Amino acid sequence: MAEPYLLINLASIRHNAELLKSKANNNCELIGVIKADAYGHGALEVCQATDSINIFAVARLSEGVALKLAGVEKSILIFSGVNTHDDLMTAIKFGLIVTIHSESQIELLQELPSESNLHCWVKFDSGMHRLGLHSDELDRALSILSSLHNVKIDGIFSHYSSADNDLERSRLQLNNFDDLVCNRTINTSITNSAGLLQGYFREQSYARVGLSLYGISPFSNKNSSDLGLITSQSLIAFVTSVRRHKKGEPVGYDGVWVSDRDTNLAVVGIGYADGYPRSAKSGTPVLINGVEYPLVGRVSMDLVSIDVGNDSDVKVGDKVTLWGGGLPVEHIAKCADVIPYELLTGVSKRVRRYYSDNLK
Ligand SMILES: *Cc1c(COP(=O)(O)O)cnc(C)c1O
C-alpha cells in the first residue's frame, strides 16, 4: 500500500549506543531513554535490539508496565515515579524502579508492606527547578530511605536544563551535583544526550541518552553526521497525484503560496495527522528520487504539495522522503520552528513502522 511509513533502523541505534559510550567517562554505562515509545521508534523493539544497554527509562508507570507485560526483563526506571499507593504497588508488582523526587513520595514509601522490595533512584534538583529534591532535603531523604529495609537506593541523578546551549548554567548544575555526591559511595547520573556530547560530567555511573541514541543531534548548529551519529529513522510517503499548476495561482488552504511560473505540483499523501508538522513552511525540502524539491502551501491533514518544476519525471507512486535518508531531521525541525524531539514523538499511529537491522 502506498501509505506513509516510518522506516526504523535498529542497527544504527546499536552503533549510536557504542559511540555514546565511547564519549563517556570510563566505567560509565548508558541508560537508554525509551519514553514516548522510544521517541516514536517502538520502545519494545529498541529495548530488545540494544544488547549493550541494561537499564532503560520511561516517563510514566504505564509505559513501564507495558514493557514488563511484553516480557522485558531488563531494568526499567520510571522518571516521574509514583504518587499513590496503588501505583506504588503496581511498580513493585512489575519490578519497576521508581524515581523519588519529592518528600510526599518518601512518605508514600513508609506504608510499604514489609515483604515488598522496591528499587529507586533519587532525583536531585541541581538547577533545572522542575522535579527533584533540594540540597537541604536530600540528607534527610537519603537517611529515611536507607532506614527502610524494603527499599534499595540504586543511585542519585539530576537533569540539565540547557546542556545544548548554556555552558554557565550547566557548569553550575554540574558543580552542584558533584558537591552533593562527592563524599558518597552511590551510583550517579548527571547527563542527557547534550551533556554527554559536551563533556559535562566528571565521574558518573550512568549517562541517560534519548535523542542521540536515535542518531539525532541535540545541538541547533550541528547535524548528527557531525557527531558521528546515524539517524535511525526515515519518514516515507508516496506521490498521490502530479498536476499542472498555472503561474499566479495559489495552492492549498488559505492560498498562502502563489506560483511565480507555470509548473508541476506533486501532491504527496502525508499530512499533519501523520505527524508531519503543519508549521513546515513553504520551501521545506523533501526528497523524491534523490532530488530535493520544496514544499509549497500549507500542510493539510493528509496531503502536502511539492513544486517539482517542469523538468522532473516525478510520477504517481514515487517514494518521497520527508526526513531521514539524506534529509536531516534537524533541518526539517528548523524549517517547521520545532525541535527534533517534537518531530520524532509526533509521528502518529496512522503511520506504520517497519524495521531493518543492518547498516548499509
Ligand atoms: C528525556 C530525558 C532524558 C533524555 O534526554 P535526551 O536529551 O533525549 O538525551 C534524560 N533524563 C531525563 C530525566 C529525561 O526526562
The ligand as an SDF file (V2000), in Angstrom:
LIG
                    3D

 15 15  0  0  0  0  0  0  0  0999 V2000
   14.0270   12.6130   28.3850 C   0  0  0  0  0  0  0  0  0  0  0  0
   15.0540   12.5820   29.4610 C   0  0  0  0  0  0  0  0  0  0  0  0
   16.3940   12.2490   29.1760 C   0  0  0  0  0  0  0  0  0  0  0  0
   16.9030   12.0490   27.7630 C   0  0  0  0  0  0  0  0  0  0  0  0
   17.1680   13.2940   27.1690 O   0  0  0  0  0  0  0  0  0  0  0  0
   17.7950   13.3870   25.6990 P   0  0  0  0  0  0  0  0  0  0  0  0
   18.0090   14.8360   25.5210 O   0  0  0  0  0  0  0  0  0  0  0  0
   16.7880   12.8360   24.7550 O   0  0  0  0  0  0  0  0  0  0  0  0
   19.0510   12.5890   25.7220 O   0  0  0  0  0  0  0  0  0  0  0  0
   17.2620   12.1270   30.2380 C   0  0  0  0  0  0  0  0  0  0  0  0
   16.8480   12.3370   31.5170 N   0  0  0  0  0  0  0  0  0  0  0  0
   15.5900   12.6880   31.8130 C   0  0  0  0  0  0  0  0  0  0  0  0
   15.2160   12.9040   33.2320 C   0  0  0  0  0  0  0  0  0  0  0  0
   14.6600   12.8200   30.8060 C   0  0  0  0  0  0  0  0  0  0  0  0
   13.3910   13.1850   31.1040 O   0  0  0  0  0  0  0  0  0  0  0  0
  1  2  1  0
  2  3  1  0
  2 14  2  0
  3  4  1  0
  3 10  2  0
  4  5  1  0
  5  6  1  0
  6  7  2  0
  6  8  1  0
  6  9  1  0
 10 11  1  0
 11 12  2  0
 12 13  1  0
 12 14  1  0
 14 15  1  0
M  END
$$$$
